[in-house]
Amino acid sequence: MQAPTTAEVRNAIEVLGKLSERINKNAARSLSQIPPCYGAGEVAGEISVNAMEQNRQVQSITGLLQTWHGELERKQKHNVSIHV
C-alpha cells in the first residue's frame, strides 16, 4: 500500500475540521430541541459531554495527521534536495 500524498493528508485534516463543525451544530440543534421538563438538564449535559468527547477524538486524530503531514513534507523536501 502506498503512503498518502501531503495533499491527501491535508484534505483529511480539512474534512475532520468540517466534521468537528458538524458535531457542534448537531449538538446545538439537539440542545435547542429539548423540551423543558424534568430531566432536561441531564439530557443537555449528556449531549454536551458526548459532543466534547467526539470533538476530542477528532482533534486527537487531526493532531496525528498534522504530524504525519509535516513528516511527509520534510521527507519530500529531503528527497528533492538529494535529486537536485
Buried (B, 14 or more C-beta within 10 A) or exposed (E): EEEBEBEEBBEBBEEBEEBBEEBBEBBEEBBEEBEEEEEEEEBBEEBBEBBEEBBEBBEEBBEEBBEBBEEBEEEEEEEEEEEE
